[in-house]
Amino acid sequence: MPWAFRSSIPMWPRTSSCSWETTYNTNAQVPDSAGTATAYLCGVKANEGTVGVSAATERTRCNTTQGNEVTSILRWAKDAGKSVGIVTTTRVNHATPSAAYAHSADRDWYSDNEMPPEALNQGCKDIAYQLMHNIKDIDVIMGGGRKYMFPKNKSDVEYRMDEKAGGTRLDGLDLVDIWKSFKPKQKHSFFVWNRTALLALDPNTVDYLLGLFEPGDMQYELNRNNVTDPSLSEMVGVAIKILKKNPKGFFLLVEGGRIDHGHHEGKAKQALHEAVEMDRAIGQAGTMTSPEDTLTVVTADHSHVFTFGGYTPRGNSIFGLAPMVSDTDKKPFTAILYGNGPGYKVVDGERENVSMVDYAHNNYQAQSAVPLRHETHGGEDVAVFAKGPMAHLLHGVHEQNYIPHVMAYAACIGANLDHCAQVSSAGSPPPGPLLLPLVLLPLSILF
C-alpha cells in the first residue's frame, strides 16, 4: 500500500481535474449504493434502495415504478451508436451496475426468487431479467451473479455440489440462453465462466461477451483463484479491446465493488487490497486510451466510517498498531479504525487487547467504536477525479447527479446536443470513447 505512506501516488489523482460530489439520497442523509448509482448514472437523485427510477418511486412499492423510470448514460451511449460495457467485481445485478439498465423499486430483487408475490403479481421484473431484456445489445458484461441467471436447483458449473451456488430462478428461465438468442446470428457471442476461457478469447473476433465468474459476488482479490477468477484489471483490459473496435467510441462502467463489501465486514485489509486492484484497473485503462479523445472519471458513490490515525510514524504498517494507548484503559489500538461495525470486541467485560491478536490477518476485523453486524456508509462528500475532454467541468462541489450530464456533454450524447453541431461545424469532431471507471472507495480519507 505505498500510497498510504504518501511515498507514491495512486493512478486516480493523476488527473487534470478534481472536484467533490454530495452523495445524499433524496430520503437519506447517509446514502446507499442504489440511490447513488442512479444519481451518477441517470442524472437524477433517487430514494435509498431504488435503481433507475426517480424519487417518485418508493422502495418495495412495485406499483410506484411505472412512469417514473429514468434512463442511464449507458443507454444514451448505446442509442448514439457507441459500444457499451459493464465490468464489476460484484454481482452484475448488484446496486451499481443495475442502475445502468434496470428500473426497480428494490435493489434486492436480484431474481424472481427474491421478490414478494405482490410485486410479481403487479408485473414488476427482477433485475437479472431486466439485464437481459431492457438493453439487449450491451456489448460486454462481466462480473459475478451466475446463480441468478439459471432455474432453481440447476447445479452451478463450477461448484456442482454446493446447493447454495445453484440457480435461484422460480420462472424456469435460463437467462444465458436468452442472452444468446437475442444476438444476431452473424455476430460472434461468447459466454465464459472462468479466467482461462476469458483470456483465451481473441477480442478481435468477439462482438458480445457475457462473463459470469462466480455464483454471487466475485472473490476478494486476496482470495482469488488465478485459474477460475480474472482480476478486475484483466477484465478491464479485455473489455476495452472489444469495445474500442467501434469507430463511434464506447462507454465503459467499471466498479471495484468489493471495496465496499470489505469495509462493511470490517475487513480493512481486504478492502484496501481491492482498492489497489482498482488502481491497477485504472492504470490499465489509461494505457489503452488517450486523454485526447477519452473522458475518464473516477469517483466513489459514498464514503465509509473508516479512519486512519494514531500518529503512526512513516514506514509503520497501516495494518499495525498505533504508537499510543487509550487514555481510559491503557490498551493499544490499531492504526485503522471504524466508527461502527463488527470489529467491536469485548473480552471479560473490557475492550479487547489487540496486541494479543493477529491484526495482520487478511480477514481481521478492525476495531470499531460502536458494535454493528455490518459497518455503515458515511455521509460526507467524496472526491471526483477526471481527465480528458471537458474534464474541467468537474471542479468545486457538485451534486452527484451532475456527473453523467458532464460525460454526456463531453461525448455529445443524450438530450443536450446543441454544442455538438457548433463543434462539428468548426471542423473538430466531438470526442469518441467515453470511459467511466467507478471506484467504491472513501477517497476522501486519503486527504
CORVENUR-V355228 format. One record per pair of residues at least 24 apart in sequence whose ideal C-beta (glycine too) atoms are under 8 Angstrom apart, sorted by the first residue. I is the first residue (numbers start at 1). GAP is how many residues later the second one is. D is the distance in whole Angstrom. If there is no record, write none. Layout:
BEGIN
[[I/GAP/D] [I/GAP/D]]
END
This chain:
BEGIN
[[1/271/6] [1/275/7] [1/317/6] [3/276/8] [3/443/7] [4/268/8] [4/304/7] [4/314/5] [5/309/6] [5/310/7] [5/313/8] [10/269/5] [10/272/8] [11/268/5] [11/271/4] [11/272/5] [11/275/7] [12/267/7] [12/270/6] [12/286/4] [12/373/5] [12/427/7] [12/431/7] [13/372/6] [13/433/8] [14/373/8] [15/281/7] [15/283/7] [15/370/4] [15/371/6] [15/372/4] [15/376/7] [16/275/8] [16/370/7] [16/371/5] [16/372/8] [16/375/5] [16/376/7] [17/368/7] [17/369/5] [17/370/7] [17/374/4] [17/375/6] [17/376/8] [17/377/5] [17/378/6] [18/365/6] [18/366/7] [18/367/6] [18/368/8] [18/376/8] [18/377/8] [19/364/8] [19/365/5] [19/367/8] [19/375/4] [19/376/5] [19/377/6] [19/378/7] [19/379/6] [20/361/4] [20/362/7] [20/363/6] [20/364/7] [20/376/7] [20/377/5] [20/378/7] [21/278/7] [21/360/6] [21/361/6] [21/362/8] [21/363/5] [21/376/7] [21/377/5] [21/378/7] [21/379/5] [21/381/7] [21/382/7] [22/359/6] [22/375/7] [22/376/7] [22/377/6] [22/378/6] [23/277/8] [23/278/7] [23/279/5] [23/280/7] [23/356/7] [23/357/8] [23/358/7] [23/359/6] [23/377/6] [24/355/7] [26/29/4] [27/28/7] [29/350/5] [30/272/8] [30/346/7] [30/347/5] [30/348/7] [30/349/4] [31/270/7] [31/271/5] [31/346/6] [31/348/7] [32/63/7] [32/75/8] [32/270/8] [32/345/7] [33/61/8] [33/62/4] [33/63/6] [33/74/8] [33/227/7] [33/268/5] [33/269/7] [33/407/7] [34/61/4] [34/64/8] [34/65/7] [34/73/4] [36/265/4] [36/266/6] [36/364/6] [37/58/6] [37/59/5] [37/60/8] [37/61/7] [37/62/4] [37/63/8] [37/264/6] [38/32/7] [38/61/5] [39/360/8] [39/361/4] [39/362/4] [39/364/8] [40/259/7] [40/261/7] [40/360/5] [40/361/7] [40/363/5] [40/364/6] [40/398/7] [41/31/4] [41/32/6] [41/33/7] [41/58/5] [41/59/5] [41/212/7] [41/363/6] [42/28/4] [42/29/6] [42/30/5] [42/31/8] [42/57/6] [42/359/8] [42/362/7] [43/27/7] [43/30/7] [43/358/5] [43/359/8] [43/360/8] [43/361/5] [43/362/5] [43/365/8] [44/26/5] [44/357/5] [45/354/7] [45/355/7] [45/356/5] [46/24/8] [49/57/6] [49/58/5] [49/59/8] [50/54/7] [50/55/6] [50/56/7] [50/57/7] [51/44/6] [51/47/5] [51/48/4] [51/51/6] [51/52/7] [51/53/5] [51/56/5] [51/76/7] [52/46/7] [52/47/5] [52/49/7] [52/50/5] [52/51/4] [52/52/7] [53/50/5] [53/51/7] [53/52/7] [57/48/5] [58/47/7] [59/46/6] [59/47/6] [60/45/6] [60/46/5] [60/56/7] [60/59/8] [61/44/5] [62/43/5] [62/56/7] [62/57/4] [62/60/4] [62/61/8] [62/62/4] [63/59/5] [64/41/6] [65/38/6] [65/39/7] [65/40/5] [65/59/6] [69/34/4] [70/33/8] [72/27/6] [72/28/5] [72/29/7] [72/332/7] [73/27/8] [73/178/7] [73/331/4] [73/334/6] [73/335/6] [73/340/7] [73/341/7] [73/361/8] [73/363/7] [74/26/4] [74/27/7] [74/61/7] [74/64/7] [74/177/6] [74/179/6] [75/25/8] [75/26/7] [75/60/6] [76/332/6] [76/337/5] [76/338/4] [77/172/8] [77/173/7] [77/174/4] [77/334/7] [77/336/6] [77/357/6] [78/57/6] [78/59/7] [78/60/7] [78/173/8] [79/334/7] [80/168/7] [80/331/8] [80/332/8] [80/333/4] [81/165/8] [81/167/5] [82/164/6] [82/166/5] [82/167/5] [82/168/5] [82/169/6] [82/329/8] [82/331/7] [82/351/8] [82/352/7] [83/56/5] [83/57/8] [83/159/7] [83/160/4] [83/161/8] [83/162/7] [83/163/4] [83/165/8] [83/166/8] [83/167/4] [83/168/8] [84/51/8] [84/54/6] [84/55/6] [84/56/8] [84/159/7] [84/166/7] [84/167/5] [84/168/7] [85/53/7] [85/54/6] [85/55/3] [85/56/7] [85/57/8] [85/154/5] [85/157/7] [85/158/5] [85/165/7] [85/166/7] [85/167/5] [85/168/7] [86/52/7] [86/54/7] [86/55/5] [86/56/7] [86/57/7] [86/166/8] [86/167/5] [86/169/8] [87/53/7] [87/55/5] [87/56/7] [87/145/7] [87/148/5] [87/149/6] [87/152/5] [87/165/7] [87/166/7] [87/167/5] [87/168/7] [88/54/7] [88/55/4] [88/56/8] [88/165/8] [88/166/7] [88/167/4] [88/169/5] [89/54/7] [89/55/7] [89/128/7] [89/129/5] [89/143/6] [89/166/7] [89/167/6] [89/168/5] [89/169/5] [89/185/7] [90/53/6] [90/54/6] [90/55/8] [90/127/5] [90/128/7] [90/165/7] [90/167/4] [90/168/7] [90/171/7] [91/52/6] [91/53/5] [91/54/3] [91/57/7] [91/125/6] [91/126/6] [92/39/6] [92/49/6] [92/50/7] [92/51/4] [92/52/7] [92/53/5] [92/120/7] [93/33/8] [93/34/4] [93/35/5] [93/38/6] [93/52/5] [93/55/6] [94/49/8] [94/51/7] [94/123/7] [94/163/6] [96/157/8] [96/159/5] [96/161/6] [96/205/7] [96/342/7] [96/344/7] [97/46/7] [97/156/7] [97/158/6] [98/29/5] [98/32/8] [98/33/7] [100/153/6] [101/29/6] [101/30/6] [101/33/5] [101/34/5] [101/37/7] [102/25/5] [102/28/4] [102/29/7] [102/32/6] [103/27/7] [103/31/8] [104/26/7] [110/35/7] [110/38/5] [110/58/8] [111/36/8] [111/37/4] [111/57/5] [111/58/5] [111/59/8] [112/57/6] [112/58/5] [112/59/5] [113/39/7] [113/55/4] [113/56/6] [113/57/5] [114/54/8] [128/41/8] [128/47/6] [129/44/7] [129/46/7] [131/44/8] [132/43/5] [132/46/5] [132/47/5] [132/50/7] [133/45/8] [136/46/4] [137/45/8] [137/71/8] [138/70/8] [139/68/7] [139/69/6] [139/70/7] [139/103/6] [139/104/6] [139/111/8] [140/68/8] [140/69/5] [140/98/8] [140/99/5] [140/102/6] [140/103/6] [140/112/8] [141/68/7] [141/69/5] [141/70/7] [142/56/8] [142/67/7] [142/68/8] [142/69/4] [142/70/8] [142/71/8] [142/88/8] [142/93/5] [142/96/8] [142/97/7] [143/68/7] [143/69/7] [143/70/7] [143/75/6] [143/92/8] [144/68/7] [144/69/6] [144/70/4] [144/71/7] [144/72/6] [144/73/5] [144/74/4] [145/67/6] [145/69/8] [145/70/8] [145/71/7] [145/72/8] [146/47/7] [146/66/4] [146/67/8] [146/68/7] [146/69/5] [147/68/4] [147/69/7] [148/27/8] [149/25/7] [149/26/4] [149/27/5] [149/63/7] [150/24/6] [150/25/7] [150/26/7] [156/59/5] [157/36/6] [158/35/7] [158/36/7] [158/56/8] [158/57/8] [158/70/6] [159/56/7] [162/53/8] [164/51/8] [165/50/4] [165/51/8] [166/49/8] [176/34/7] [176/36/8] [179/31/6] [183/24/8] [183/25/5] [194/33/7] [194/34/4] [194/35/8] [195/30/8] [195/31/7] [195/32/6] [195/33/6] [195/34/6] [195/35/4] [195/39/7] [196/31/6] [196/32/8] [198/32/5] [198/36/7] [198/37/7] [198/40/6] [199/31/7] [199/35/7] [199/39/7] [201/37/7] [203/35/6] [203/38/4] [203/39/5] [203/42/8] [204/37/8] [204/41/7] [206/36/5] [207/35/8] [209/29/7] [209/30/8] [209/33/6] [211/24/7] [217/40/7] [217/41/6] [217/44/7] [218/40/7] [220/38/6] [220/41/8] [220/42/7] [220/50/5] [220/53/7] [220/54/7] [221/37/8] [221/49/8] [221/52/5] [221/53/6] [221/55/8] [221/56/5] [222/47/7] [222/48/6] [222/51/5] [222/140/5] [223/139/8] [231/46/6] [231/49/7] [231/50/8] [232/24/6] [232/45/5] [232/46/6] [232/48/7] [232/49/5] [233/44/6] [233/47/4] [233/48/4] [233/50/8] [233/51/5] [235/46/8] [236/45/5] [236/48/5] [236/49/6] [236/201/8] [237/47/5] [237/51/7] [240/44/8] [240/45/6] [240/48/5] [240/49/7] [240/195/8] [241/47/8] [243/190/8] [244/44/7] [244/45/8] [244/189/7] [247/185/7] [248/184/7] [249/44/8] [249/162/7] [249/182/7] [249/183/3] [249/184/4] [249/185/6] [250/183/5] [250/184/7] [250/185/7] [251/160/8] [251/182/8] [251/183/5] [251/184/7] [251/185/7] [252/33/8] [252/182/8] [252/183/5] [252/184/6] [252/185/8] [253/183/5] [253/184/8] [253/185/6] [254/27/6] [254/31/7] [254/182/7] [254/183/4] [254/184/6] [255/183/5] [255/184/8] [255/185/6] [256/25/7] [256/182/8] [256/183/5] [256/184/6] [256/185/7] [257/183/5] [259/180/7] [259/181/5] [259/182/5] [260/44/7] [260/180/4] [260/181/8] [263/41/4] [263/43/6] [263/75/8] [263/112/6] [263/179/8] [264/40/8] [264/77/8] [264/110/5] [264/111/5] [265/77/7] [265/100/7] [265/109/7] [265/110/7] [266/72/6] [266/75/4] [266/76/5] [266/77/4] [266/99/4] [266/100/6] [266/102/6] [266/109/5] [267/95/7] [267/96/5] [267/97/7] [267/98/6] [267/99/8] [268/38/7] [268/51/7] [268/68/5] [268/70/8] [268/96/8] [268/98/5] [269/50/6] [269/91/8] [269/92/8] [269/93/5] [269/94/8] [269/95/7] [270/92/6] [270/93/7] [271/35/8] [271/170/8] [272/46/8] [275/164/7] [275/166/5] [278/159/8] [278/161/5] [278/163/7] [281/156/7] [282/155/5] [282/157/8] [285/150/6] [285/152/6] [289/144/6] [289/146/6] [291/96/5] [291/97/5] [292/96/8] [292/97/8] [293/95/8] [293/96/7] [293/138/5] [293/139/5] [293/140/6] [294/94/5] [294/95/8] [294/137/7] [294/138/8] [294/139/5] [294/140/7] [294/141/5] [295/91/7] [295/92/8] [295/93/4] [295/94/5] [295/95/6] [295/96/6] [295/112/6] [295/115/5] [295/116/7] [295/136/6] [295/139/6] [295/140/7] [295/141/8] [296/90/7] [296/91/5] [296/92/5] [296/139/5] [296/140/7] [296/141/6] [297/87/7] [297/88/7] [297/89/5] [297/97/7] [297/106/7] [297/109/8] [297/110/6] [297/138/8] [297/139/5] [297/140/7] [297/141/8] [298/86/7] [298/87/5] [298/88/7] [298/139/5] [298/140/7] [298/141/6] [299/83/6] [299/84/7] [299/85/4] [299/86/7] [299/104/7] [299/139/6] [299/140/7] [299/144/7] [300/82/4] [300/83/7] [300/138/8] [300/139/6] [300/140/6] [300/141/5] [300/142/6] [300/143/5] [301/81/8] [301/99/8] [301/137/7] [301/139/6] [302/75/5] [302/76/7] [302/77/8] [302/80/7] [302/138/8] [302/140/8] [303/74/7] [303/75/4] [303/76/7] [303/77/5] [303/79/6] [303/139/4] [303/140/8] [303/141/6] [303/142/7] [304/34/8] [304/71/6] [304/72/8] [304/73/6] [304/74/5] [304/138/5] [305/33/6] [305/34/3] [305/35/6] [305/36/7] [305/70/6] [305/71/6] [305/72/8] [305/73/5] [306/30/7] [306/31/8] [306/32/6] [306/33/8] [306/69/8] [306/72/8] [306/136/6] [306/139/6] [307/29/7] [307/30/5] [307/31/7] [307/32/7] [307/138/7] [308/27/6] [308/28/6] [308/29/8] [308/137/6] [309/26/7] [309/28/7] [310/24/8] [310/25/5] [317/43/7] [319/40/6] [319/41/5] [319/45/8] [320/39/7] [320/40/7] [321/33/7] [321/34/7] [321/38/7] [326/25/7] [331/24/8] [333/34/6] [334/25/6] [334/32/6] [334/33/6] [336/30/5] [337/29/6] [337/30/5] [337/31/7] [337/32/7] [338/28/6] [338/29/7] [338/30/4] [338/31/7] [338/37/5] [339/29/7] [339/30/6] [339/31/7] [339/36/8] [339/37/8] [339/39/8] [340/28/5] [340/29/6] [340/30/4] [340/31/7] [340/32/5] [340/35/6] [340/36/6] [341/24/7] [341/25/8] [341/27/4] [341/29/8] [341/30/8] [341/31/5] [341/33/7] [341/34/3] [341/35/8] [342/26/7] [342/29/8] [342/30/7] [342/31/6] [342/32/7] [342/33/7] [343/24/5] [343/25/4] [343/32/8] [344/24/5] [344/25/7] [344/26/6] [344/27/4] [344/28/8] [378/64/6] [380/64/6] [381/63/7] [382/60/7] [382/61/6] [382/62/6] [383/60/4] [383/61/6] [383/63/8] [383/64/7] [385/58/8] [388/43/7] [388/47/8] [389/41/8] [389/42/4] [390/41/8] [407/27/6] [407/29/6] [410/24/7]]
END
